[in-house]
Amino acid sequence: MSDQDILELFKKGQRDKAFKKLYRLYPRIEKLILSKGGSQADANDVFQEALIILNRNLETSDFQLTSSFYTYLYAVSQFVWSDLQKSHSRKNLQELNAQEIEMFQAVIEEKKYQLAEHAFSKIGKRCQQLLQLFYHKSMSFKDIAEVMQFKSSKVAKNQKYKCLQKAKDIYQTQLKSVQS
């Protein structure tokens, strides 16, 4: 089930089903906490708190999930664990405030931006030019075909799709390596 499907379950009020799907991510979060010196009980506590934070954010009308659920939960879990380590106590994890969560979202966004930038740099000069003409200069496919000497606007459109797909594939590969 994709992240979009899980998000739809939340929107439809089917939180139990959505959380069941999210629990499939627990082993990876547990591995993170264990690698940082935590116990299985710590991992369980941290994961539960990350889910609570996610749920709280999904209930706000302006919240938009801009990464995968795994990336979001991983970052929040790291923060929660770090916070626990600093305080050396079992204070109530629900005291995390929205500012701290926004900070982590900003870090995630910056990392995603860097990955996208890197993917763009890897697609080749011709693809870069085509995408810049389309997105930054808002040129029509007919004009792009002329500038880039394609046979038709349809060729320009197909080439744009291929370039975007190439960039997406590079981005996804990088994202998976970062998450591992």
N, C-alpha and C positions, 0 to 999 in steps of 0.2 A: 504494500500500500504506500502510495507516494505521500509526501508532505502535504501536498494540496488536498488529497483525500482526507487526511487527518484534520486539516484545517476546516474542511467542509463539515466533518463530524462535530467539531466544536461549534461551528456556526449554527448547526441544526439542533444544538442542545444535547447531542449524543456524547457527552463527556466520558461516560464509562467506556464506550467503545474506543474513543480517541486515546484515552489513557492506557487501555490495554495494548494498543499499537505502540505507544511511546515506551511502554515497559520493555519492549524488545531492545531498547537502547541501553538498558540498565547494565548489562555485562561490560560494555565499553566504558561506562562511567565508573563502574566498580574497579575496572583495571586501572583507570586513572588514579583513583583514591588509594588503591593498594600500592601503586608505584610511588606514591608520595608519602608512604609510611602509615597510611590509615588501615583500619580494620574493615571487615565486611559490614559490621554494624555502622561504622562511620560512613561507608559508601552508601548504605541504605538511607541513613539520615540525610546525607548530602543530596542524594537523588530525589528523595521525597521533597526536600526544601526547594530544589530546582523546579520540580513539577508545580509546587505551590506558587512559586514566583511566576512561572509561565502562565498558570491558570489566572492569577491575579492580573497579569498584563493582558491576557486575551479578553478579559472582561472590560477593559477600558476601550472606549470607542475609537480612540486615536492610535491604538497600538497596531503596528503592522510587522509581521514576521518577515524579516528581510534576509534570512539565512535559512539553512535547513534546521529542522528541529534538533538534530544531533549537534550541530555547531552551536546553537543557542544553549542547549542544555549543558554541553561541554564547558562553554565559557562561564555560565552561571555556576556550575559545579566547581570549577577551579576557584572562582571567587569565594564561594561559600566555604570551601575547604581552607583556602588561604586565611579567610577571616577567622575560622575556628582555630587554626594554628597560631595566629597572632594573639588571640585572646586567652588561649590555654584554658578555656572553660567551655562548658556546654550551655552558653547563653541561648536564649530563644532566637532561632534562626530567622524568624519572621520579622525581625527588627530591621532587616535590610531595607533601605529606603530606595525610592524611585530614582534618585540621583545616581546612586551607585550602579543600579541596573542600567541606566542610560549610558553611564560611562563605559560599561562593558559592551553595550550595543555599539557604541561609537568605535571601540577597539575592533569589534568584529567587522563593522562596516569598512573601516580603514583597511583591514586585512583583505577583505573581499575586493576593495577597490584596487589594491596593489596586485592581487591575482588577475583581475580583469585587465589592468594596465600591462602586465607581463604577457598575458594571452594575446593582447592586441599587438604587442611588439613582435610576437612570434608568427603572425599570420602572413607576413610578407608585405612588401611595399605596395604591390598592386592592390591587394585586398584592403590595405590601410587607406590607400587613396580613394578607392571606391566607397568605403564606409564613411570616410570623412566628407566626400562630396554629397552623399545621401543624408547623413545625420547632421553634420555641422553646417553645410552650405545649403541644405534643403533643396537640392537639385532634383529634377524629375529624372526618371529612368531614360527618357528620350535624350535629355541633355547629358546625362552621364555616358550614354552610349556614344554620343558625339565626341566628348572630351577624351574618353578612354578607347575610342576607336573599336567599339563593339559593332556587330552587324545590325543589331536592333535593340529596342528598349527591353524586349523580352529576354534577350541574352544578358543585358545589364541586370535585370531583376533576378534571373537565375544565378548569376555570378555573385550578387549581393547575398543571396540565401546561402550559397556555398561558403562564402567568406565568414558569414555569421556562424554557420554550423561549425566551421573549423575553429573559430575563436571559442565557441561554447565548449567544444570537445577539449581543447587545451585547458580552459578554465576548470572544467569538471575534473580533469585528471589532476590538476594542481590542488584543487580543493580536497580531493580524496587523499592525496599524499599528506596534506596538512592535518587532516582529521585522523590519520592513522597513528 
